[in-house]
Amino acid sequence: MQNFSSPLTSTQRIVKIVRDKTLAIMKKGVSFLVTVALMALASSLASASDPSPLQDTCVAIAEPKNAVFVNGKFCKNPNLTKAEDFFYSGLDKPGNISNPVGSAVTPVNVAQIPGLNTLGISAVRIDYAPYGQNPPHTHPRATEILTVLEGTLLVGFITSNPENRLFTKVLNKGDVFVFPIGLIHFQFNIGHTNAVAIAGLSSQNPGVITIANAVFGSDPAIDPDVLSRAFQLDKNVVKNLQSRFWYDNN
């Protein structure tokens, strides 16, 4: 009987390579500690998630004196940590939606709650005017889960090349939708009244790249010849788009 084995995954290949190297080294009489170090390396390479914090809290502070640098922030001395480090007030207040895109994002991340540092989570409130939108954008470091509190939203995300498949849904009050990490997504208020949503994100600092702002509003500007060919537009059209003010609703 023939033995049909499934191909190795990338993780399995890494572990196999390190194991083979370890055996070769052991044959040459290298110490046990080297073997352990190599296996630890294999484990770290196979890991697909961020490391967990090794302490209960790491409240972010701007002053580095007597502090430890973790995840881009300095940690406050745990003995000086207080409840206010984990608190934010004001998410009940609507954002200013009188702007060109008709929406406003109120973030609650590590910049607003220092205690979020190393915890890998944050939130936003999004307000939408009638027919306002949160334009196509991405979060390079987070998956987003959005809940509609008021109104009706058309939402969607687009998968990566080459499929570029659009997943879209109309959401009403109480509905929930997930936008996978790094994928372009949007929300559009298709109702006649204001809409409100709350979203959770799987990073203390998810980041945001608004597509139109990044492409046509970069500083310095991208060479119009590049964008003209990329978008198959007349060069003068590109220059006109680059001359506009691209509003940031975040």
N, C-alpha and C positions, 0 to 999 in steps of 0.2 A: 504494500500500500504506500502510495506517495504521501509525503508529509508537506502539506501546504501551510506555511506559516505566514501570518500577516506581517506587513512591513513595519519596521520600528518607528515609533513616534520620535520627534525631535528630542524630547526629554530622555527617552530610552537610549537614543544614540549617544547623547552626552554622557549618561551614566555608564554605558558600555565602554566608551573611549577612556574615561577616567579609570574605570575598573581595570581595563587592560594595562594602562600605564602604571597603575598601582602594583599589579602583579609583577610587571617587569622590574619595577624599582625594588620590590621586596626580594626578588631573586638576586639582586645585586647587593643585598644586605643593608639597604638604607633603613633608618630607624622607623619604628612604629609610629612616631609622631608625624612623620612626613606622610605616611599612609592616611592617618586620620585627617590631616590637613587637606589632602587631595579629595577625600570623600566629602568633606565639608564644602569644598569648592563645587563639587558636583551637585550637592544639595541646593546651594545658592543659585546655581545656573538653572536648575530645574524649577525653581520657585517662580510663580507668575504673579505674586501679589506683593504689596508693600510690606516691609517688616512691621511687626506690632511694637508699640511703645513698651519700654521696659520699666516704666514707672507709672503711677496713677495719673499724674497731671504734668503738663509742661506748659504753663501759662506764658504766652509770648510777651516779651517786653522789649522796648527799644534800647534800654541801657544795658550794655554788655558786661558791666562790672559784676564780678562774682556770679556769672551766669554761664549756662551751657548752651551751645549753638546746636539746635535740632530742627530739621525740616525748614530751614530758611529763617528761623526765628531764634532769639535768645530766650531761654527758659528762666522764669522767675524762681527764686528760692522757694521750694514747696512750703517752708515755714511761714512765708509771707503771703501765700495765696489766700484769697478771700472769695466769698460768694459772688461779688460783683464781676469777677473774672470770667464767670460762666453765664452772665446775664446780659440781655439786650431788651430794650423797651422801644416800641414804636412801629411794630409790624402791622398794627391795626390801622395805621394812617396811610391813605392812598398816595401814590406817587403823582407827580405832575405829568399828565398825559397831553398837555397842550404843546405838542412838538410835531415835527414833520412825519414821524413814524406812528404817532398816536399810541405810544406805550411808555411805561416807565418800570424799570427793574430796581427793586430795593434789596440789596444783598445783605445777608447775615453770614459772613464768613470770619476767618481768623482776624481780619482787620477790625471787625465790630465786636467779636467775642474772643478775646485773647486765649481763653481756655480751650478753644477748639484746636489749638496747635497740637499736632501729632494724632488727632482723633479721626481724621479722614472723613469729615462730614460737614456740610453747611446747608444753607437754605436761602431762598429768595422769595419775595412777593412780587408779582407782576400785575400791573394794572393796564387795562386796554380801553381806549376810547372806542366808540362805535366804528367799525371797519379799521381800527388800529391794528398794528401787528408788531410782534417781536420778530424782526427780520431774520432771514436765514443766517445761522451762525453755528459755531461749534464750541464745545468745551474740551480742550485738549487733555484735561486730567480727570474728567468725571463723567459718570453716567447720571442722568437726571430723571427723576420721577415726579410728574406734575399732576396736581389735583385741582380741578376747577371748583371754585367756591361760588362764583356768580357768573351768569352769562353763558354764551355758546361760542366755542372756539373750534376752528378748523386747524388741526395740527398735523405735523408729518415729519418724517426724516428720510434721508436718502442714503442708500448703502454705497460702499466704495466701488471703484472701478473693477471690472469693466461693466458690471450690471447696472449700476446707478439706479437701483430699483427704489421707487417711491412707496413708502408706507404712510397712509394718511387716514385720518378718522375725525369725525365731528364729535366733539365732547360737550356734554351738558353738565349742569351742576352735580357735583359728586363723582364725576367720572375721573378716571386715572389713566395716564399714558406714560410710557417709558421711552426715553431717547438714549440709545446706547452711546457709550463713551466715544468721543472724537468724531461722530457723524454729524453732517449738516442737518439742522432741524429748524423748525419755525412754528409760530402760533399766529393765527389770524382771527380777530373777532368778527364773526359774520352776523352778529346780532345788531339790533337797533339801540341797545343800551350798553352801558359800561360793563366790562367783564373783569373778574379778579381770579388769579390762580396763585397757589403756593407750590413751590417745588423744592425737593430735597436733592442734594448733589453729593456724590461719593468722594469728595475731597474737601479739605479745609480751605483750599484756594483753587477752585476748578478752572479759572481762567475763561476768557471768552474771546472768540475771533469772529467778528461780524464780517461776513464775506464781502459785501459791497464796500464797506469802510476800508477793509484791509487791501483790497485789490485796487480800488480807484482813489482811495484817500491816504495811501501810504506816504510816509515822510522819510526820505525824499520820494518823489513820485517814480513809479515804474516807467521805464521807457515806453512811450506810446506804441512803438513798433512791436514790442513784445505783446502788449494787450490787444493790439489791432489784429494780429495773426491768431492769438489764442482764442479770442471771442469772435473772430471773423467779422470785424466791424471796420468801418472807415476810420482812418486815423483821426479825422476831425471830430468824429463822434466820441472817440476815446478821450481826446483832449477836453471836450465839453464835459464829459462825465468826471474827469479829474479836476476840473475847475469848480465843481459844485462843493457845497458844504455837506459833509456826511455826518449826520447827527448820531451821537452815541447815547442810546437810551439806558445804558448801565450806570 
